Amino acid sequence: MSLVVLAGLLVTALGVPIVTAAPSGIVDVQLLAMNDFHGNLEPPSGSSGRIGTANAGGIEYLATHVATLEATNQNSLVVSAGDLIGASPLLSALFHDEPTIEAMNLLGLDVNAVGNHEFDEGVAELIRMQEGGCHPVDGCLDGDDFAGADFRFLAANVKWAKNGKTIFPAYKLFSFGGARIALVGIVTRTTPTIVTPSGVAGVVFQDEADAVNALLPELRKKGIETVVVLIHEGGFAGTDVNGCSGPSGAIVDIVSRTDHEVDLFISGHTHQAYNCIIDGRPVSSGSSFGRLVTDIDLAIDRSTGEPVSISIDNRIVTRDVAANAGETALIAKYKTLSAPLANRVVGHITADITRTANAAGESALGDFIADSQWFVTQDPGFGDAVMAFMNPGGIRADLTYASSPGGEGDGVVTYSEIFTVQPFGNSLVTLTLTGAQIDTLLEQQFVGCGQTSNRILQVSSSVSYAWSLSGGACAKVDPASIMLSGVVIDPGASYRVTVNSFLADGGDNFLVLKQGTNRLGGDVDLDAVEKYFLAQPGPVAPSALGRITQLP
């Protein structure tokens, strides 16, 4: 494991692998990797379904590509670096992501390192994904039992607080013709700040590098010399899917702090594609939604157990191959079951309403969602809210004017479409904050005041404020600029504020919201959107923006 190997060099300029005879005593092992699949069983639409100009993704085609690559090497493993489930389209999420688990069983997935979104419905639900059984509340929605995952979830740095044991195995060992390999699963330690905190109560997320390093003595005692880390944390490295331009992000620090006994890192979380060398080790990531499969070839010396070469190629999951019949049948089953709800019309729009943010961080879709939440909680009996805030990370897709593949027509919005925008099923919570706490809330949007990157909350039309690009930590928002219906808020006065249950629980590190008092639960977020659409006199147009102002 001390050997420095180079990724992406054992290919021609066109990305075609160079085939050479394996030296005596060398075992060739192939890893076929994916990350951030997010339950995208059907081919994703729009830019989310392309790599460059090539249409990509869809489990039917991913399964075919994987099977074709597996046929080239009997020593093959299929692996995932997390977020296999969670934030999924309706087809999977309506059934608590059981369809995705079943699809990956058909595909032949061997291991999945847990990602942050695996915890969206809590630890107990994640364990059900592994072990099977009907949902404790909704039962078996598809009419038959759920057997759970045939593959193994891995979580080396997620432990029960009560006893220090990992919630899933830390690693899994494989042997091929005398060559042994360990696959270690790691998730971002920031998970408790980006999922509903109550869902991960009772478990501890450890530092990624520290958790890996702590395992190495145990693996050495077992004679393991080839160690691969599947890590649901990542970075950024340019736009070339097999390139590496100026790598940055959390993955750089993690790799640099990890012992050189680790030979390879398969990463995810940032939805980026890259093929890097960081601190002398290959680090890959395969975009998201099943649009790429990362083809990794390791040549392992039987005598030492160490890899003598590693080559990596991010391959596009094109849709010009035959669809896998088993996956096609699975999709058809769940489409039939979900169609009555998915195709129901909930509203109309005049143009695309997108989550694309302006310089201040405001988006038209964020405005629309915040307005819908304020709308359903304004009445005294339902919260008496005067404002609403929406976290941008909870807005997962755009509302597009063009008809979806369902054929409902241009400008028509279906339940499936609003579900894709907000797939988490959060309920609304109206609570009381002081004006000073609202100021703190707005400060907590920025780096240096609780965030590692800016998270600009979307605000209802009743609110406006300005923030300064040059302002210091926790001093970017001028309290005198925070207005409610055109009047500056009073730091000592109390205001009724609506947020979703994720934020109300301190999610995304908006910790001041946990101090909110007189809490009143409300509608599920999607019901709020549907009621807001119904109340409009005609199709909804994108907002003009301007609620949030960025100053120098």
DOMIPA-793322 format. One line per 2 residues: number of its first residue (from 1); for each residue x, y, z of C-alpha. Coordinates in nm, 2 decimals, padded with zeros to 4 digits. Each point is the difference from the previous one (the first is absolute). Layout:
// residues N
NUM> X Y Z; ...
This chain:
// residues 552
1> 00.00 00.00 00.00; 00.30 00.23 00.01
3> 00.02 00.00 -00.38; -00.09 00.33 -00.17
5> -00.22 -00.08 -00.30; -00.14 00.22 -00.27
7> -00.36 00.01 -00.10; -00.12 00.07 -00.35
9> 00.35 -00.05 -00.17; -00.06 -00.35 -00.12
11> -00.23 00.12 -00.28; 00.05 00.14 -00.34
13> -00.06 00.36 -00.09; -00.35 -00.10 -00.10
15> -00.07 -00.16 00.34; 00.02 -00.36 -00.13
17> 00.17 -00.24 00.25; 00.33 -00.13 -00.11
19> -00.02 -00.38 00.02; 00.32 -00.17 00.10
21> 00.08 -00.36 00.11; 00.00 -00.03 00.38
23> 00.34 -00.10 00.15; 00.02 -00.33 00.18
25> -00.12 00.04 00.35; -00.23 00.29 -00.07
27> -00.37 00.00 00.06; -00.22 00.24 -00.19
29> -00.29 00.13 00.20; -00.27 00.23 -00.14
31> -00.21 00.24 00.21; -00.31 00.15 -00.17
33> -00.10 00.31 00.21; -00.28 00.24 00.02
35> -00.10 00.27 00.25; -00.30 00.23 00.08
37> -00.25 -00.21 -00.19; -00.29 00.15 00.20
39> -00.26 -00.25 -00.12; 00.01 00.11 -00.36
41> -00.14 -00.31 -00.15; -00.14 00.17 -00.31
43> 00.24 00.20 -00.21; 00.03 00.35 00.15
45> -00.14 00.28 -00.20; 00.16 00.32 -00.13
47> 00.36 00.08 00.09; -00.02 -00.25 00.29
49> -00.02 -00.27 -00.26; 00.30 00.10 -00.21
51> 00.37 -00.02 00.02; 00.12 00.28 -00.24
53> -00.24 -00.05 -00.29; -00.05 -00.37 00.05
55> -00.33 -00.12 00.15; 00.10 -00.22 00.29
57> -00.14 -00.20 00.29; -00.30 -00.22 00.08
59> 00.03 -00.33 00.19; -00.09 -00.21 -00.31
61> 00.30 00.13 -00.18; 00.23 00.02 00.30
63> -00.07 -00.37 00.06; 00.09 -00.09 -00.36
65> 00.33 00.20 00.01; 00.09 -00.16 00.33
67> -00.07 -00.35 -00.13; 00.21 00.07 -00.31
69> 00.29 00.12 00.20; -00.03 -00.29 00.25
71> 00.03 -00.24 -00.29; 00.35 00.12 -00.07
73> 00.13 -00.11 00.34; -00.13 -00.27 00.22
75> 00.17 00.17 00.30; -00.25 00.29 00.01
77> -00.18 00.18 00.28; -00.28 00.26 -00.04
79> 00.03 00.28 00.27; -00.17 00.32 00.10
81> 00.14 00.30 00.19; -00.33 00.10 00.17
83> -00.33 00.18 -00.06; -00.13 -00.30 -00.18
85> -00.34 00.10 00.15; -00.15 00.32 00.13
87> -00.11 00.31 -00.18; -00.14 -00.24 -00.26
89> -00.26 00.05 -00.27; -00.36 -00.09 00.08
91> 00.03 -00.35 -00.17; 00.24 -00.11 00.28
93> -00.08 00.24 00.28; -00.37 -00.08 00.01
95> 00.09 -00.35 00.11; 00.27 00.11 00.25
97> 00.27 -00.08 -00.26; -00.07 -00.37 00.00
99> 00.00 00.00 -00.38; 00.36 00.13 -00.01
101> 00.12 -00.27 00.24; -00.17 -00.26 -00.21
103> 00.14 00.15 -00.32; 00.35 -00.01 00.14
105> -00.05 -00.36 00.11; -00.08 -00.08 -00.36
107> 00.30 00.19 -00.12; 00.23 -00.19 00.23
109> 00.13 00.27 00.23; 00.24 -00.14 00.25
111> 00.05 00.29 00.25; -00.12 00.35 00.07
113> 00.17 00.24 00.24; -00.28 00.19 00.17
115> -00.04 00.36 -00.11; -00.17 00.28 00.19
117> -00.33 -00.05 -00.19; -00.01 -00.36 00.11
119> -00.10 00.16 00.34; -00.29 00.21 -00.14
121> -00.26 -00.22 00.17; 00.22 -00.08 00.30
123> 00.23 -00.28 00.12; -00.28 -00.25 00.06
125> -00.13 00.04 -00.35; 00.35 -00.04 -00.15
127> 00.04 -00.32 00.20; -00.33 -00.12 -00.16
129> 00.15 00.07 -00.34; 00.27 -00.26 00.09
131> -00.20 -00.25 00.18; -00.34 00.02 -00.17
133> -00.36 00.00 00.13; -00.30 00.21 -00.06
135> 00.00 00.37 00.09; -00.11 00.04 00.36
137> -00.27 00.26 -00.09; -00.08 -00.04 -00.36
139> 00.04 -00.38 -00.02; 00.09 -00.16 -00.33
141> -00.13 00.25 -00.25; 00.07 -00.22 -00.30
143> -00.21 -00.29 00.13; 00.29 -00.24 00.08
145> 00.27 -00.03 00.26; 00.33 00.20 -00.02
147> 00.30 -00.23 00.03; 00.26 00.27 00.05
149> 00.34 00.05 -00.17; 00.20 -00.30 -00.13
151> 00.30 00.23 00.02; 00.18 00.12 00.31
153> -00.03 00.36 00.14; 00.34 00.11 00.15
155> 00.05 00.28 00.26; 00.34 00.01 00.16
157> -00.04 00.34 00.16; -00.37 -00.02 00.12
159> -00.03 -00.15 00.35; -00.26 -00.05 00.26
161> 00.05 00.25 00.28; -00.10 -00.26 00.26
163> 00.27 -00.26 -00.07; 00.24 00.14 -00.27
165> -00.08 -00.28 -00.25; -00.05 00.09 -00.37
167> -00.36 -00.01 -00.12; 00.11 -00.21 -00.30
169> 00.33 -00.18 -00.06; 00.29 00.24 -00.06
171> 00.14 -00.20 -00.29; -00.05 -00.32 -00.21
173> 00.28 -00.23 -00.12; 00.02 -00.17 -00.34
175> 00.24 -00.25 -00.14; 00.09 -00.07 -00.36
177> 00.25 -00.27 -00.08; 00.21 00.07 00.30
179> -00.03 00.38 -00.03; -00.20 00.15 00.30
181> -00.16 00.34 00.01; -00.18 00.20 00.26
183> -00.28 00.24 -00.08; -00.05 00.26 00.28
185> -00.31 00.22 00.02; 00.01 00.36 00.12
187> -00.26 00.28 00.01; 00.05 00.37 00.04
189> 00.03 00.09 00.37; -00.23 00.30 -00.07
191> -00.30 -00.23 -00.04; -00.17 00.11 00.33
193> -00.01 00.36 -00.13; -00.15 -00.08 -00.34
195> -00.27 -00.26 00.10; -00.28 00.04 00.25
197> 00.20 -00.02 00.33; -00.27 -00.21 00.17
199> 00.05 -00.27 -00.27; 00.36 -00.06 00.11
201> -00.05 00.04 00.37; 00.19 -00.27 00.19
203> 00.28 -00.03 -00.26; 00.34 00.17 -00.03
205> 00.17 00.10 -00.32; 00.38 -00.01 00.03
207> 00.27 00.17 -00.20; 00.04 -00.17 -00.33
209> 00.38 -00.03 -00.01; 00.03 -00.09 00.36
211> -00.26 -00.29 -00.04; 00.19 -00.14 -00.30
213> 00.34 00.02 00.17; -00.13 -00.17 00.31
215> -00.11 -00.30 -00.21; 00.34 -00.06 -00.17
217> 00.17 -00.20 00.28; -00.29 -00.24 00.01
219> 00.02 -00.04 -00.38; 00.37 -00.06 00.01
221> -00.04 -00.27 00.26; -00.24 -00.17 -00.25
223> 00.26 00.02 -00.27; -00.18 00.26 -00.21
225> 00.24 00.21 -00.21; -00.25 00.15 -00.25
227> -00.24 00.25 00.16; -00.27 00.19 -00.18
229> -00.20 00.27 00.17; -00.35 00.07 -00.12
231> -00.06 00.35 00.14; -00.31 00.21 -00.02
233> 00.18 00.32 00.00; 00.15 00.18 -00.29
235> 00.14 00.30 -00.17; 00.02 00.19 -00.33
237> 00.26 -00.04 -00.28; -00.12 00.16 -00.32
239> -00.25 -00.12 -00.27; 00.19 -00.28 -00.18
241> -00.15 -00.33 00.13; 00.34 -00.16 -00.02
243> 00.20 00.31 00.09; 00.12 00.17 00.32
245> 00.04 00.38 -00.01; 00.09 00.17 00.33
247> -00.16 -00.26 00.23; -00.17 00.17 00.31
249> -00.25 -00.09 00.26; -00.02 -00.22 00.31
251> 00.14 -00.30 -00.18; 00.34 00.16 -00.04
253> 00.06 00.04 00.37; -00.15 -00.34 00.08
255> 00.22 -00.19 -00.24; 00.31 00.20 00.11
257> -00.06 -00.11 00.36; -00.06 -00.36 -00.08
259> 00.29 -00.25 00.03; 00.16 -00.11 -00.32
261> -00.10 -00.35 00.08; -00.32 00.10 -00.19
263> 00.04 -00.05 -00.37; -00.31 00.15 -00.16
265> -00.29 00.23 00.09; -00.34 -00.02 -00.18
267> -00.18 00.31 00.10; -00.34 00.17 -00.04
269> -00.23 00.26 00.17; 00.08 00.30 -00.22
271> -00.15 -00.16 -00.32; 00.32 00.08 -00.19
273> 00.19 -00.22 -00.24; 00.38 -00.01 00.03
275> 00.30 -00.23 -00.02; 00.27 00.14 00.22
277> 00.33 -00.07 00.17; 00.00 00.15 00.35
279> 00.28 -00.05 00.24; 00.14 -00.27 -00.23
281> -00.32 -00.21 -00.01; -00.28 -00.03 -00.26
283> -00.33 00.17 00.09; -00.30 -00.04 -00.22
285> -00.36 00.12 -00.01; -00.27 -00.09 -00.25
287> -00.25 00.29 -00.02; -00.35 -00.10 00.12
289> -00.33 -00.16 -00.09; 00.16 -00.31 -00.17
291> 00.13 00.20 -00.29; 00.36 -00.13 00.03
293> 00.15 -00.33 00.10; 00.35 00.03 00.13
295> 00.20 -00.30 -00.14; 00.30 -00.06 00.22
297> 00.26 -00.27 -00.08; 00.24 -00.11 00.27
299> 00.30 -00.23 -00.07; 00.08 -00.17 00.33
301> 00.32 -00.19 00.07; -00.08 -00.33 00.16
303> 00.33 -00.02 00.18; -00.02 00.34 00.18
305> -00.38 00.05 -00.01; 00.06 00.35 -00.12
307> -00.12 00.17 -00.32; 00.27 00.06 -00.26
309> -00.23 00.22 -00.22; -00.34 00.16 00.01
311> -00.18 00.14 -00.30; -00.33 00.20 00.01
313> -00.24 00.09 -00.27; -00.33 00.19 00.05
315> -00.23 -00.15 -00.26; -00.32 00.16 -00.12
317> -00.32 -00.21 00.06; -00.14 00.06 -00.35
319> -00.35 -00.10 -00.09; 00.09 -00.16 -00.33
321> 00.04 -00.34 00.14; -00.28 -00.26 00.06
323> -00.20 00.06 00.31; 00.03 -00.27 00.27
325> -00.33 -00.19 00.00; -00.01 -00.06 00.38
327> 00.05 00.37 00.07; -00.26 00.09 -00.26
329> -00.26 -00.23 00.16; 00.08 00.15 00.35
331> -00.06 00.35 -00.13; -00.32 -00.10 -00.17
333> -00.13 -00.15 00.32; 00.06 00.31 00.21
335> -00.12 00.24 -00.27; -00.33 -00.18 -00.01
337> -00.03 00.02 00.38; 00.10 00.37 00.02
339> -00.18 00.14 -00.31; -00.33 00.11 00.16
341> 00.19 00.23 00.24; 00.30 00.09 -00.22
343> -00.21 00.13 -00.30; -00.25 00.21 00.20
345> 00.00 00.36 -00.11; 00.07 00.25 00.29
347> 00.06 00.33 -00.18; 00.11 00.20 -00.30
349> 00.30 00.23 -00.08; 00.07 00.25 -00.27
351> 00.37 -00.08 -00.03; 00.28 -00.19 00.16
353> 00.03 00.07 00.37; 00.35 -00.09 00.10
355> 00.23 -00.03 00.30; 00.27 00.20 -00.18
357> 00.11 00.26 00.25; 00.10 00.36 -00.08
359> 00.31 00.16 00.16; -00.19 00.06 00.32
361> -00.09 -00.37 00.03; -00.37 00.04 -00.08
363> -00.19 -00.22 -00.26; -00.34 00.01 -00.15
365> -00.08 -00.35 00.12; 00.12 00.08 00.35
367> -00.23 00.30 00.00; -00.29 -00.21 -00.11
369> 00.05 -00.27 00.26; 00.05 00.25 00.29
371> -00.32 00.18 -00.11; -00.19 -00.33 00.00
373> 00.11 -00.08 00.35; -00.09 00.35 00.12
375> -00.34 -00.02 -00.18; -00.11 -00.32 00.19
377> 00.11 00.13 00.34; -00.12 00.36 00.00
379> -00.34 -00.06 00.16; 00.00 00.02 00.38
381> -00.12 -00.36 00.03; 00.27 -00.13 -00.21
383> 00.30 00.19 00.14; -00.06 00.37 -00.04
385> 00.33 00.02 -00.19; 00.13 00.33 -00.14
387> 00.29 -00.15 -00.19; 00.15 -00.33 -00.13
389> 00.35 -00.12 -00.07; 00.10 -00.29 -00.23
391> 00.34 -00.18 -00.01; 00.15 00.00 -00.35
393> 00.13 -00.36 00.04; -00.35 -00.13 00.02
395> -00.08 00.13 -00.35; 00.12 -00.29 -00.21
397> -00.13 00.08 -00.36; -00.16 00.27 -00.21
399> -00.37 00.04 -00.11; 00.02 -00.01 -00.37
401> -00.26 00.14 -00.24; 00.05 -00.27 -00.26
403> -00.21 -00.31 00.04; 00.16 -00.29 00.19
405> 00.03 -00.34 -00.17; -00.35 -00.07 00.16
407> -00.15 00.22 -00.28; -00.21 00.22 00.22
409> 00.07 00.30 -00.21; 00.21 00.32 00.01
411> -00.04 00.21 00.31; -00.18 -00.28 00.19
413> 00.15 -00.10 00.34; -00.06 -00.35 00.13
415> 00.04 -00.14 00.35; 00.30 -00.20 -00.12
417> 00.17 00.33 -00.11; -00.05 00.18 00.33
419> 00.11 -00.32 00.18; 00.33 00.01 -00.20
421> 00.05 00.36 00.11; -00.06 -00.08 00.37
423> 00.04 -00.38 00.06; 00.07 00.00 00.38
425> -00.36 00.01 00.13; 00.07 00.26 00.26
427> -00.29 00.15 00.20; -00.03 00.37 00.07
429> 00.07 00.14 00.35; -00.10 00.35 00.11
431> 00.19 00.14 00.29; 00.08 00.32 00.18
433> 00.33 00.18 -00.04; 00.10 00.35 00.12
435> 00.13 00.25 -00.25; 00.35 -00.05 00.14
437> -00.03 -00.38 -00.06; -00.12 00.07 -00.36
439> 00.32 00.20 -00.05; 00.20 -00.29 00.14
441> -00.18 -00.24 -00.24; 00.11 00.21 -00.29
443> 00.36 00.03 00.12; 00.01 -00.38 00.03
445> -00.03 -00.03 -00.38; 00.36 00.10 -00.05
447> 00.35 -00.15 00.02; 00.15 00.07 00.34
449> -00.33 00.01 00.18; -00.09 -00.37 -00.01
451> 00.04 -00.08 -00.37; 00.28 -00.15 -00.21
453> -00.16 00.16 -00.31; -00.27 00.26 -00.02
455> -00.35 -00.13 00.03; -00.24 00.28 -00.09
457> -00.35 -00.06 00.14; -00.28 00.07 -00.24
459> -00.25 00.25 00.15; -00.37 00.07 -00.04
461> -00.12 00.32 -00.17; -00.06 00.16 00.34
463> 00.37 00.02 00.07; 00.29 00.19 -00.14
465> 00.36 00.07 00.11; 00.35 00.07 -00.12
467> 00.33 -00.17 00.07; 00.35 00.12 -00.07
469> 00.26 -00.21 -00.19; 00.28 00.17 00.19
471> -00.16 -00.03 00.34; 00.18 -00.20 00.27
473> -00.11 -00.33 00.16; -00.34 00.03 00.16
475> -00.01 00.37 -00.11; -00.12 -00.02 -00.36
477> -00.36 00.10 00.05; -00.09 00.36 00.11
479> -00.29 -00.04 00.25; -00.14 00.33 -00.13
481> -00.05 -00.16 -00.34; -00.22 -00.29 00.12
483> -00.35 00.10 -00.08; -00.34 -00.16 00.05
485> -00.25 00.15 -00.24; 00.22 00.30 -00.05
487> 00.05 00.07 00.38; 00.34 -00.07 00.18
489> -00.04 -00.28 00.24; 00.04 00.07 00.37
491> 00.28 -00.21 00.17; -00.21 -00.03 00.31
493> -00.33 -00.08 -00.16; -00.14 -00.35 -00.06
495> -00.09 -00.13 -00.35; -00.17 -00.32 -00.12
497> 00.23 -00.17 -00.25; -00.06 -00.30 -00.22
499> 00.27 -00.25 -00.10; 00.00 -00.37 -00.09
501> 00.06 -00.26 00.27; 00.36 -00.06 -00.12
503> 00.09 00.36 00.07; -00.21 00.02 00.32
505> 00.22 -00.28 00.13; 00.31 00.20 -00.06
507> 00.08 -00.16 -00.34; 00.27 00.16 -00.22
509> 00.15 00.14 00.32; -00.28 00.27 00.04
511> 00.03 -00.07 00.37; -00.19 00.31 00.11
513> -00.32 -00.16 -00.13; 00.02 -00.25 00.28
515> -00.07 00.29 00.24; -00.33 00.07 -00.16
517> -00.30 -00.02 00.24; -00.37 -00.07 -00.02
519> 00.04 -00.24 -00.29; -00.30 -00.10 -00.21
521> 00.02 -00.28 -00.25; -00.16 00.04 -00.34
523> -00.04 -00.14 -00.35; 00.26 -00.22 -00.18
525> 00.20 00.23 -00.23; -00.15 -00.15 -00.32
527> -00.35 00.06 00.13; 00.09 00.36 00.05
529> 00.12 00.03 -00.36; -00.32 -00.16 -00.13
531> -00.23 00.23 00.21; 00.20 00.30 -00.12
533> -00.04 -00.10 -00.36; -00.38 -00.05 00.05
535> -00.03 00.35 00.15; 00.15 00.17 -00.30
537> -00.24 00.17 -00.25; 00.21 -00.13 -00.30
539> 00.33 -00.16 -00.09; 00.29 00.10 00.22
541> 00.28 00.22 -00.14; 00.36 00.00 00.12
543> 00.05 00.27 00.26; 00.20 00.31 -00.08
545> 00.25 -00.06 00.28; 00.13 00.29 00.21
547> -00.10 -00.12 00.35; 00.37 -00.05 00.08
549> 00.26 00.26 -00.09; 00.38 -00.06 -00.01
551> 00.21 00.30 00.08; 00.38 00.04 -00.06
